[in-house]
Amino acid sequence: MNSLESLLDTEIRINDFEASVTDLSFREPVYLPFGKITVRPSLWLRIGATVDGRNETVGASEGASLPQPIEMYDDHRDNLQSNALRLCELLGKDTLSLRSAKETLKSAQLGGNFATARMTVETALIDAIARSLGQSVYTLLSVGHVEPPLSISYGKSIAEVDSGKTFTEIEGAIYRGAKRIKLKISPMSFDAVYRAIK
């Protein structure tokens, strides 16, 4: 691959696929604007594919969602698997360019905004292409112009409703080497976050 354009022109055919959802439990509850969550549903997708008519390969990806539906975000625990499977079925067993597969996924009428399901299928297709070439997804998408990172910095997302706990989580994350801290703000956590920052 020497350009993103040639990547989009890569032909791929899905031969088979399977998806499952696993609930990843949090050590501590996470408080978000719409309420408390204790698990994060994780969609695991595997596709068997043929790339450019000759390379038999597999592609895999993961997408995290929410336990229940919320306004403006339709992906959740109960529909994640079925929507990923519906999207794979829409692509069928026809040979498509990655570009046309992307358009099919973008225009699919699923009855809502299912960004996680779409992204997970797209990522599995890209992973299959990368594996067929013996490359990582990072190398494939950098099209040879970017050196792989030597390390990935650690960051911490914190969603506490108590300022003492928020500050303790921040200190602990910094002690463990966090280079970035993300403080989730909601009506329940606003005062705690404000006090911790101050």
C-alpha positions in Angstrom: 0.0 0.0 0.0 1.4 3.4 -0.9 -1.6 5.6 -0.2 -4.9 5.8 1.6 -6.6 5.9 -1.9 -5.1 2.5 -2.8 -6.3 1.2 0.6 -9.8 2.3 -0.1 -9.6 0.5 -3.5 -8.6 -2.8 -1.9 -11.2 -5.5 -2.7 -12.5 -7.6 0.2 -15.2 -10.3 0.4 -16.6 -11.5 3.8 -16.8 -15.3 3.8 -18.1 -15.7 7.4 -18.5 -13.7 10.6 -19.4 -14.1 14.2 -20.1 -11.6 17.0 -20.6 -11.7 20.7 -21.0 -9.2 23.5 -19.2 -9.5 26.8 -19.9 -7.3 29.9 -16.7 -5.8 31.2 -17.3 -5.1 34.9 -15.9 -1.9 36.5 -14.0 -2.2 39.8 -16.0 0.9 41.0 -19.2 2.3 39.6 -18.9 5.1 37.0 -21.2 8.1 37.3 -22.2 9.5 34.0 -24.7 12.3 33.2 -27.5 9.8 32.7 -26.8 7.7 35.8 -24.5 5.1 37.4 -23.1 2.2 35.3 -21.2 -0.8 36.7 -20.4 -2.6 33.4 -19.4 -1.7 29.8 -20.8 -4.0 27.1 -18.0 -4.9 24.7 -18.7 -6.2 21.2 -16.2 -8.7 19.8 -16.4 -9.3 16.1 -14.4 -11.7 13.9 -14.7 -12.0 10.1 -13.2 -14.5 7.7 -12.4 -12.7 4.4 -10.7 -12.9 1.1 -8.6 -9.8 0.2 -7.9 -8.9 -3.4 -9.2 -12.2 -4.6 -6.3 -14.3 -3.3 -5.5 -13.8 0.4 -7.7 -15.7 2.9 -7.5 -14.0 6.2 -9.4 -13.0 9.3 -10.1 -9.6 10.8 -11.2 -8.8 14.3 -12.2 -5.8 16.3 -13.9 -4.6 19.5 -16.3 -1.9 20.3 -17.5 -0.7 23.7 -21.0 0.6 24.3 -23.4 1.4 27.1 -25.6 -1.0 29.1 -28.8 0.9 28.2 -30.1 3.2 25.5 -29.8 7.0 26.0 -30.9 9.9 24.0 -28.8 10.5 20.8 -26.9 7.3 21.2 -28.7 4.1 20.1 -26.0 1.5 20.6 -26.5 -0.5 23.8 -26.2 -4.0 25.3 -29.4 -5.4 23.8 -28.7 -4.4 20.1 -25.0 -4.3 19.7 -24.5 -7.9 18.5 -27.6 -8.0 16.3 -26.6 -4.7 14.6 -23.0 -5.8 13.9 -24.4 -9.1 12.4 -27.0 -7.1 10.3 -24.2 -4.9 8.9 -22.0 -7.9 8.0 -25.1 -9.5 6.3 -25.6 -6.2 4.3 -22.1 -6.5 3.0 -23.0 -10.0 1.9 -20.6 -12.3 0.2 -20.0 -10.0 -2.7 -16.5 -8.7 -3.4 -16.5 -5.0 -2.6 -13.8 -2.3 -2.5 -13.2 -1.0 1.0 -14.6 2.3 -0.2 -17.9 0.8 -1.3 -18.1 -1.3 1.9 -17.7 1.9 3.8 -20.5 3.6 1.9 -22.8 0.6 2.4 -22.2 0.7 6.2 -22.7 4.5 6.2 -26.1 4.3 4.4 -27.4 1.3 6.2 -30.9 1.8 7.6 -30.8 0.3 11.0 -33.4 2.6 12.6 -31.0 4.7 14.6 -27.4 6.0 15.1 -25.4 2.9 15.6 -21.9 4.3 15.5 -20.3 1.6 17.6 -21.6 -1.3 15.5 -20.6 0.5 12.2 -17.1 1.3 13.6 -16.6 -2.2 14.8 -17.4 -3.7 11.3 -15.2 -1.1 9.5 -12.3 -1.8 11.9 -12.6 -5.6 11.3 -12.4 -5.0 7.5 -9.3 -2.9 7.9 -7.8 -5.4 10.3 -8.4 -8.2 7.7 -6.6 -6.2 5.0 -3.7 -5.4 7.3 -3.3 -9.1 8.3 -3.5 -10.2 4.6 -0.4 -8.0 4.0 1.4 -9.1 7.2 1.1 -5.6 8.7 -0.4 -4.0 11.8 -3.4 -1.7 11.3 -1.2 1.2 12.5 1.4 0.5 9.7 -1.3 0.0 7.1 -3.0 3.3 8.0 0.2 5.3 8.2 1.0 4.1 4.6 4.7 3.8 5.4 5.2 7.5 6.3 5.0 7.3 10.1 7.2 5.4 12.5 5.4 3.3 15.0 5.2 4.8 18.5 7.8 3.7 20.9 5.3 3.8 23.7 1.7 4.7 24.4 1.1 7.1 27.2 -1.2 6.0 30.0 -4.2 8.2 30.8 -7.0 7.9 33.4 -10.7 8.7 33.1 -12.3 9.6 36.5 -16.0 9.9 37.2 -16.4 10.2 41.0 -19.1 12.2 42.8 -17.0 12.9 45.9 -14.2 15.4 45.8 -12.0 13.4 48.2 -12.3 10.3 46.0 -11.7 12.3 42.9 -8.5 13.8 44.3 -7.4 10.3 45.5 -8.0 8.9 42.0 -6.1 11.7 40.4 -3.1 11.2 42.8 -3.1 7.5 42.2 -3.2 7.8 38.5 -0.3 10.3 38.5 1.7 7.9 40.8 1.1 5.1 38.3 2.4 7.3 35.5 -0.7 8.9 33.9 0.2 11.6 31.5 -3.4 12.7 31.0 -6.4 12.9 33.3 -10.0 13.1 32.0 -12.5 14.2 34.6 -16.1 13.3 33.6 -18.5 16.1 34.6 -22.2 15.5 35.2 -24.8 17.2 37.4 -23.8 14.8 40.2 -20.1 15.2 39.9 -19.7 18.9 39.0 -19.0 20.1 42.5 -16.5 17.3 43.3 -14.6 17.9 40.0 -14.6 21.7 40.6 -13.2 21.2 44.1 -10.6 18.7 43.0 -9.3 21.0 40.3 -9.3 24.0 42.6 
